[in-house]
């Protein structure tokens, strides 16, 4: 009998602003008894809920159960910056420029497949434009080096025939209200989401046919005959097939150990303000979304709902194989983000940051997912390589297709990838990865 005892659970530090301002329209239900199902999905984030929807489409009469360790959207799925990006976006690289044209085109097709799936979710479950907005995104440059990086990216996009437009300093100022930026590169295919509302909207739409139990961490997963049995503190689920949509936490289930980099990034969100308080001259139009020209710089978004706006700043990365970071670190980085924010918006020094938080993501050295049938009837849809909204959506879709035996060219391409390469042993990996991250952050300079 195969038996995996899960000895640690990820810890979420700080209150995500996305989750705090999110609206929830269905009750929280924990698993309180022993049940059986046709399918068990562990993890209620982008991968897990996308897999649930894909299974529901393929097997509408099957019983599908989702278990999540937390309340939906309080974990990593509700802690990202809310960019669903179609074009190349490799956080492990020093810039976004394209090296392998054929591989890049394949990746773009895969990303757009996931975005189309998410667009169907938004349409079917009535998600508002504040939750799902196909507005595109801008790579913002705040230095001569940033302009150079954007120009390299522009040339790469031209080479593969991708639509884009270049923005000058005046256009950036008109958009954001800030004089900080020297230029930008706009690509139209990205979708801006409110990640917590998207996850909760998807779960609400599924909940009439899919059983979702929150606050129900899997503490043991074992194979008993033809079934897998997942035990929680107060119940269990037995099912012949299980999909793990737990990102880097897959290592805790005994798979891909020593192959995944557990990275944390950090964000702060301002309190709400009206246009009367800080209008277009200070913060620009109602909504905009900026990625840094240098991948290690600052991501900045402005959101507006019901006449009230907020600005979100995301900076800094750390490698933490323990799957947890301290409140002290979040507070220290929040102070750095305050300085970064004030440099961009000198008229907003009096606007407080209401929420600050850390969010976990997972990378592999060779930029591939942790995907596939890892044991009989046990499927992994993990390791999103820093683009969880899109890559995890895609992984969930592909895991469901693989598990149901649904053949497709997309699945053939997706599963035909190497497994994540091994990391050096600790503490060499910790020293090496954190050193590289810090050097890249310092090099980002004014972009951060």
C-alpha positions, 0 to 999 in steps of 0.5 A, spaced: 500 500 500 502 506 497 502 511 503 503 519 503 503 522 510 503 530 509 507 533 515 507 540 513 502 545 510 504 552 507 503 558 511 500 564 508 503 571 511 499 577 512 492 579 509 491 579 502 488 585 499 485 582 494 481 577 498 480 582 504 476 586 499 473 580 495 465 578 495 463 571 497 456 569 496 456 561 498 458 558 505 464 555 507 463 547 508 469 543 511 469 535 510 466 532 516 465 525 514 467 519 510 465 520 503 466 516 496 467 520 489 469 518 482 474 524 482 478 527 488 481 534 486 486 536 492 487 544 492 482 549 490 486 554 486 487 556 479 489 548 477 484 545 482 478 549 480 480 549 472 481 541 473 474 540 476 470 544 471 474 541 465 472 534 468 465 537 469 465 538 462 467 531 460 464 527 465 457 531 467 454 525 471 461 523 475 461 525 483 467 530 483 470 533 490 475 538 491 478 539 498 482 545 500 486 546 506 484 553 507 478 558 505 478 559 497 482 565 495 486 566 502 492 561 499 496 563 493 491 563 488 488 570 492 495 573 493 498 574 486 498 580 482 492 578 477 495 578 470 493 573 465 499 573 460 499 570 453 506 573 451 513 570 454 513 572 461 519 568 464 521 570 471 527 566 471 530 570 465 533 577 466 529 579 461 522 577 457 526 577 450 524 571 446 530 566 444 526 560 441 521 562 436 518 555 435 517 554 443 515 561 444 509 560 439 507 554 442 507 557 449 503 563 447 498 558 444 498 554 450 497 561 454 491 563 450 488 556 450 488 557 458 485 565 457 480 562 453 478 557 458 478 563 463 474 567 459 468 562 458 468 561 466 467 569 466 461 569 461 458 563 464 458 565 471 457 572 470 464 575 472 464 583 472 469 587 468 472 588 475 473 581 476 475 579 468 478 585 464 481 583 457 485 590 457 492 588 456 498 590 460 504 595 459 511 593 460 513 600 464 520 602 463 523 607 469 530 608 466 535 608 460 536 600 461 529 599 462 527 602 455 533 598 452 529 592 455 523 594 452 526 595 445 529 588 445 522 585 447 519 589 442 524 586 437 522 579 439 515 580 439 515 583 432 519 577 430 514 572 432 508 577 429 505 579 436 501 585 436 504 591 440 505 598 441 510 603 444 508 608 449 512 614 450 513 618 457 507 623 456 502 617 454 505 613 461 503 619 465 496 620 462 495 613 463 498 613 470 498 620 473 506 619 474 512 622 471 516 616 474 516 612 467 520 614 461 516 609 456 512 603 456 510 597 451 503 595 451 501 588 449 493 587 448 492 579 449 493 580 457 487 579 462 487 583 468 483 579 474 481 580 481 484 573 483 480 572 489 473 574 486 475 570 480 476 564 484 470 565 488 466 566 482 469 560 479 467 556 485 460 559 486 459 557 479 461 549 480 458 549 487 451 546 484 455 540 481 461 539 484 462 538 492 467 543 495 470 542 502 474 548 505 478 548 511 480 541 510 487 539 509 489 532 506 493 529 512 494 523 509 494 520 502 494 512 501 492 507 495 487 502 498 486 497 492 483 501 486 482 507 490 486 513 493 483 515 500 485 522 502 484 523 510 483 530 513 482 531 520 475 530 521 473 525 514 476 522 508 474 522 501 475 515 497 476 516 489 479 512 484 483 518 481 486 524 484 488 530 481 493 534 485 493 542 484 497 544 490 503 547 486 510 547 490 506 543 496 506 537 491 513 535 494 510 534 501 506 529 497 512 525 496 513 527 488 518 532 485 522 533 491 529 537 490 526 539 483 522 545 485 524 552 487 519 555 493 519 563 491 515 568 495 513 575 493 510 580 496 505 586 495 501 592 498 495 595 497 493 602 499 486 604 502 481 606 497 480 613 495 476 617 490 477 621 484 475 627 488 481 625 493 486 623 488 484 624 480 487 623 474 492 628 475 495 624 480 493 617 479 491 617 471 485 613 468 481 608 472 484 602 471 491 600 469 496 595 469 504 595 469 509 590 469 516 592 470 521 592 464 526 588 468 522 582 471 525 583 478 522 590 478 516 593 481 509 590 478 504 596 479 496 596 478 490 601 479 483 598 480 477 601 481 470 599 483 464 603 485 468 610 484 473 607 489 480 606 487 486 602 490 493 601 487 497 595 488 505 594 488 508 588 488 516 587 489 521 583 491 522 575 491 525 570 496 527 563 496 524 559 502 524 552 502 520 551 508 514 554 505 513 560 510 516 567 511 515 571 517 511 577 519 517 581 520 519 580 513 513 582 510 513 588 514 520 590 512 518 589 505 512 593 506 516 599 508 521 598 502 514 598 497 512 604 501 518 608 498 517 605 491 510 607 491 512 614 494 517 615 488 512 614 483 506 618 486 509 623 490 502 626 491 500 620 495 504 620 501 498 621 506 495 615 502 496 609 507 497 602 505 491 598 508 494 591 506 501 587 506 502 580 504 506 574 502 505 569 496 508 563 494 510 561 487 513 555 484 519 555 479 523 549 476 530 550 473 528 548 466 522 552 466 517 546 466 511 544 470 511 538 475 506 534 471 503 528 469 501 521 472 506 520 478 503 514 480 497 510 478 491 514 478 494 520 481 496 526 477 500 532 478 498 539 475 503 543 479 509 548 478 506 554 475 513 557 474 511 564 476 505 565 472 500 561 476 493 564 473 495 562 466 499 556 467 495 553 473 489 554 469 492 550 463 495 545 468 488 543 471 485 543 464 491 538 461 491 534 468 483 533 467 484 531 459 490 526 461 486 523 467 480 522 462 484 519 456 481 525 452 486 526 446 488 532 443 494 536 440 494 541 446 495 535 451 500 531 446 505 538 446 504 539 454 505 532 456 511 532 452 516 536 456 522 534 461 521 533 468 524 539 472 531 538 473 534 537 480 536 543 485 543 543 488 543 540 495 541 545 501 544 550 503 547 550 497 541 551 493 538 557 498 545 561 498 545 560 490 538 562 489 537 567 494 544 570 491 542 570 484 535 573 486 538 579 490 543 581 485 538 581 479 533 585 484 539 590 485 541 590 477 533 592 476 535 599 480 530 604 478 525 599 475 524 596 482 
